[in-house]
Amino acid sequence: MDASAIEGELTSIVLTTEQLDTRIKEIAAEIDRDYAKSDKSVLLVAVLKGAVMVMADLARAISIPVEFDFMAVSSYGSGTKSSGVVRIIKDLDIDLSGRDVIIVEDILDSGLTLSWLIKNLKSRGPKSVEVMTMMRKPDAIKVEVPAKYIGFDIPNEFVVGFGLDYAEKYRNLREVAILAPHIYGG
C-alpha cells in the first residue's frame, strides 16, 4: 500500500521506501561481517507482528546462513502506550543454547518490552544476544537497551507503516508515516 492511498490519515512521511531499503542492506552487510566466522547459522528472532516486514527484508539481504523464529509478546493491550507488563503469547520453537541470536524489532520505543525480552532470551543459554531495530525513538526511551544495529532515529510521534500498525491497520504501508491524531484520538 502506498501512502497516497490514505493521504488524509497521515500527517507526513518519516522514512521513504528507498531509505528503508538502503538501510536494511547496510545493516545486513554489517551482520554479514560480524558473523562471518560463526560456526552456526545466526538465529534471527522477530517479535510479532510488527517486525515481520523488517525480518523478511533483512533475512533476504543477509548473505550468511540464517535461521529465524518468531515470538509474540504483549505489553500494549489495545492502547497506544506500553503498559510495561509483558506476557508471552507465542514462544520460540528453536532452542537457543549456544546460538548467536539477533532480536529483530520494528521499533524501539520505551525499551520496557525489549529490555524484558533480552533478559528472558539470555536466560536460555545462547552464545550471544544482540538487537537490531529498524527505528528508535530516543525521546521515548525509559530503559536503555543495547541495540547493536539501529536503522533510524525518529521523532517521538505515533508512526505506522513497514510493519507498524494502529488497530491492525497500516502494517503494509511501504513507507513509515506519522498517523494523524484524529485517527487515534491523540
Secondary structure, 3 states (H helix, E strand, C coil): CCHHHHHHHEEEEEECHHHHHHHHHHHHHHHHHHCCCCCCCEEEEEEECCCHHHHHHHHHHCCCCEEEEEEEEECCCCCCCCCCCCEEEECCCCCCCCCEEEEEEEEECCCHHHHHHHHHHHCCCCCEEEEEEEEECHHHCCCCCCCCEEEEECCCCCEEECCECECCECCCCCCEEEECHHHHCC
